[in-house]
Amino acid sequence: MAPILQSMRGLLLMKFIVIALLALLAGPSLAQEKECAVVLIHGKWGNPQYMVFFGNRLKPTCDSKSIEMPWSRRRNYDAPYSTALAEIKEQVETFRQQGYKRVVLTGHSFGANAALAYMKTEGNVDGIVLLAPGHTPSYMYQRGIGRDAVDKAREFVSAGKSDETLSMDDFNQGNRQSIRMKSSVLLSYFDPNGLGNMALSSAEFKKPVPVLWVVGTRDPLYPAGTGYGYDKTPLHEASKYLVVEADHANTPDASAVQVVEWLKALP
């Protein structure tokens, strides 16, 4: 019986080793093969916490990470728009390395502006959700809000004086706040024809991706309709323009259920 028992033990040991090897091979894939990750981008004068609650509502459909942008109240435009987009790209690549099948940008207000700018400059995501898109430098410039500072910043940058600092009034949903920053930084965000121009960014995606454009009925941008930017984005069968009963600030909460449904239905 001893030889038989030893043989059985050998077979069991071999089976255990095979299972363990399979687990090692499949384990990382199973652990990392996640359907969806969302990079959450907060709005002007906000912070990452503003988007955490919304991110929690996306579970279990998608994991999410809310990152702090240069336009937060704490950072106060401490870096140009190009740096902001590089910070978004870093988080996108982190999610890719973690094995997520789909990475989606979701921005509120200025964050939505950034998602559009990201599609113009990088485009390496699988979709974008734009919640109450905001920050309209062309609107500000046309109405004289910060126009002198923008013109002066352009002069400084052209003369090789990008580090010269300037003050201007920032505008956010009817409120103004005095800000001071380097000329190059100011121009990167407030040039009426720069990266902050959502209509231009909408028409210049690196590639077509699903777009969910969400606007509230009491949002300043609501009267502009689909023609402002949505109609300019590259045609995609999964894109959608969604109107919700909300003001600018409450659009994320008002649309959370519909956003989850849209994410689930992506091809």
C-alpha positions in Angstrom: 0.0 0.0 0.0 2.9 2.4 0.7 4.0 2.7 -2.9 0.3 3.3 -3.9 0.0 6.0 -1.2 3.2 7.6 -2.3 2.0 7.6 -5.9 -1.3 9.2 -4.9 0.5 11.8 -2.9 2.8 12.5 -5.9 -0.2 13.0 -8.1 -1.9 15.3 -5.7 1.3 17.3 -5.3 1.6 17.5 -9.0 -2.0 18.6 -9.3 -1.4 21.3 -6.6 1.6 22.6 -8.4 -0.2 22.8 -11.7 -3.1 24.6 -10.1 -0.7 27.0 -8.4 1.1 27.7 -11.6 -2.2 28.4 -13.4 -3.2 30.7 -10.6 0.1 32.6 -10.9 -0.4 32.9 -14.6 -4.1 33.8 -14.5 -4.1 35.6 -11.2 -2.7 39.0 -12.3 -4.9 38.8 -15.4 -8.0 38.1 -13.3 -7.1 40.7 -10.7 -6.3 43.4 -13.3 -8.7 42.5 -16.1 -11.2 45.2 -15.0 -13.8 46.6 -17.4 -13.7 50.3 -16.8 -11.7 53.1 -15.0 -12.7 56.7 -15.0 -10.4 59.7 -14.5 -12.4 62.4 -12.7 -11.6 66.0 -13.3 -13.0 68.7 -11.1 -14.0 72.2 -12.0 -12.6 75.7 -11.6 -11.8 76.7 -8.0 -12.7 73.2 -6.8 -10.7 70.2 -5.6 -10.7 66.4 -6.1 -13.3 65.9 -3.3 -15.9 67.6 -5.4 -15.9 64.5 -7.7 -15.4 61.7 -5.2 -19.1 61.3 -4.4 -19.9 61.2 -8.1 -17.2 58.6 -8.6 -18.7 56.4 -5.8 -22.0 56.4 -7.7 -20.2 54.9 -10.7 -19.4 51.7 -8.8 -19.5 48.8 -9.5 -19.6 49.7 -13.2 -16.3 51.6 -13.1 -13.5 52.3 -10.7 -12.4 55.9 -10.5 -9.7 58.3 -9.4 -10.2 62.1 -8.8 -7.1 64.1 -9.5 -6.3 67.7 -8.5 -5.8 70.1 -11.4 -3.9 73.4 -11.6 -7.2 75.4 -11.5 -8.1 74.1 -8.0 -8.5 76.6 -5.3 -5.3 75.4 -3.6 -3.1 75.3 -6.7 -4.5 78.6 -8.1 -3.1 78.1 -11.7 0.4 77.0 -10.7 1.1 75.4 -14.1 0.1 75.9 -17.7 -2.7 73.9 -19.5 -0.1 71.6 -21.1 1.0 70.5 -17.7 -2.6 69.9 -16.6 -3.1 67.6 -19.7 0.2 65.8 -18.9 -1.1 65.1 -15.4 -4.3 63.7 -16.8 -2.3 61.5 -19.2 -0.2 60.2 -16.3 -3.4 58.9 -14.6 -4.7 57.5 -17.9 -1.5 55.5 -18.3 -1.6 54.4 -14.7 -5.0 52.9 -15.3 -3.7 51.2 -18.5 -0.8 49.7 -16.6 -3.3 48.3 -14.1 -5.0 46.4 -16.8 -8.3 48.3 -17.3 -9.9 47.5 -20.6 -11.6 50.9 -21.0 -10.4 54.3 -19.6 -12.9 57.2 -19.7 -12.4 60.9 -18.9 -15.2 62.5 -16.9 -15.0 66.2 -16.2 -17.2 68.7 -14.6 -17.2 72.3 -15.8 -13.5 73.2 -16.4 -12.9 69.5 -16.1 -15.1 68.9 -19.1 -13.1 71.6 -20.9 -10.0 69.7 -20.1 -11.5 66.4 -21.4 -12.1 68.1 -24.8 -8.6 69.6 -24.8 -7.2 66.2 -24.0 -8.9 64.6 -27.0 -7.3 67.4 -29.1 -3.8 66.9 -27.8 -3.6 63.2 -26.7 -6.7 61.3 -27.5 -5.6 58.0 -25.9 -8.8 57.3 -24.0 -11.9 55.3 -24.9 -14.6 57.9 -24.2 -15.4 61.2 -22.4 -18.2 62.3 -20.2 -18.7 66.1 -20.2 -20.7 67.3 -17.2 -21.9 70.9 -17.6 -18.9 72.0 -19.7 -17.5 75.3 -18.5 -14.6 77.8 -18.8 -15.2 79.9 -21.9 -12.2 82.2 -22.5 -13.7 83.4 -25.8 -16.8 84.6 -24.0 -14.7 86.3 -21.4 -12.5 88.0 -23.9 -15.4 89.2 -26.1 -17.0 90.9 -23.0 -13.7 92.4 -21.8 -13.3 90.2 -18.8 -9.5 89.8 -18.5 -8.9 91.0 -22.1 -6.2 93.5 -21.2 -4.3 90.8 -19.2 -4.6 88.3 -22.1 -3.3 90.8 -24.6 -0.4 91.8 -22.3 0.4 88.1 -21.7 0.6 87.5 -25.4 3.0 90.4 -25.8 5.2 89.1 -23.0 5.3 85.6 -24.4 6.1 86.9 -27.9 9.0 88.9 -26.4 10.4 86.0 -24.5 9.2 87.2 -21.2 6.9 84.3 -20.3 7.8 84.4 -16.6 6.5 88.0 -16.2 3.5 87.8 -13.8 0.1 89.5 -14.5 -3.1 89.9 -12.6 -6.6 89.5 -14.0 -10.2 88.7 -13.0 -11.2 85.1 -13.4 -14.8 84.4 -14.2 -16.8 81.4 -13.0 -20.6 81.1 -13.2 -21.2 84.8 -12.6 -18.6 85.2 -10.0 -15.2 86.9 -10.3 -12.0 86.3 -8.5 -8.7 88.2 -8.9 -5.8 85.9 -9.8 -2.1 86.4 -10.5 0.1 84.1 -12.6 2.9 83.9 -15.1 2.1 85.3 -18.6 2.6 81.9 -20.3 0.3 80.2 -17.8 -2.4 82.9 -18.2 -2.3 82.8 -21.9 -2.5 79.0 -22.0 -5.8 79.1 -20.2 -7.4 82.3 -21.3 -6.3 82.7 -24.9 -9.8 82.9 -26.7 -8.5 80.7 -29.4 -6.3 78.4 -27.3 -6.9 75.1 -25.6 -9.7 76.5 -23.5 -11.9 77.1 -26.5 -14.2 74.1 -26.3 -15.8 74.7 -29.7 -12.3 74.4 -31.4 -11.3 71.4 -29.3 -14.5 69.6 -30.1 -13.7 69.7 -33.8 -10.1 68.5 -33.5 -10.2 65.2 -31.7 -7.2 62.8 -32.4 -9.8 60.1 -33.0 -13.5 59.5 -32.7 -14.6 58.2 -29.3 -18.0 58.0 -27.6 -19.0 61.4 -26.1 -21.6 61.9 -23.4 -22.3 65.7 -23.3 -24.5 66.5 -20.3 -26.1 69.9 -19.7 -28.6 71.2 -17.2 -31.7 73.2 -18.2 -30.5 76.0 -15.8 -26.9 76.0 -17.1 -25.6 79.2 -18.8 -24.5 77.0 -21.8 -27.9 75.3 -22.2 -29.3 77.8 -24.7 -26.4 77.2 -27.0 -27.7 73.7 -27.6 -25.8 70.9 -29.5 -24.3 73.4 -31.9 -21.9 74.9 -29.4 -19.6 71.8 -29.3 -21.4 68.5 -29.4 -22.2 68.6 -33.1 -18.6 69.4 -33.8 -17.2 66.2 -32.2 -16.4 63.3 -34.5 -19.4 61.1 -35.3 -19.7 58.0 -33.1 -22.7 55.7 -32.8 -22.4 55.7 -28.9 -22.3 59.5 -28.5 -25.2 61.2 -26.8 -26.4 64.7 -25.9 -28.2 64.5 -22.5 -30.3 67.3 -21.0 -31.1 67.1 -17.3 -33.1 69.2 -14.9 -30.3 70.9 -13.0 -28.1 74.0 -12.7 -24.4 74.0 -13.5 -23.2 72.8 -10.0 -25.8 70.0 -9.6 -25.5 68.5 -13.1 -23.2 65.6 -11.9 -25.6 64.5 -9.2 -28.6 64.9 -11.5 -27.1 62.8 -14.3 -25.2 60.1 -12.3 -27.8 57.3 -13.1 -27.8 58.1 -16.8 -24.0 58.3 -16.9 -23.8 54.8 -15.4 -26.3 53.5 -18.0 -24.3 55.0 -20.8 -21.1 53.5 -19.5 -22.7 50.1 -19.3 -24.0 50.3 -22.9 -20.7 51.3 -24.5 -19.8 48.9 -27.3 
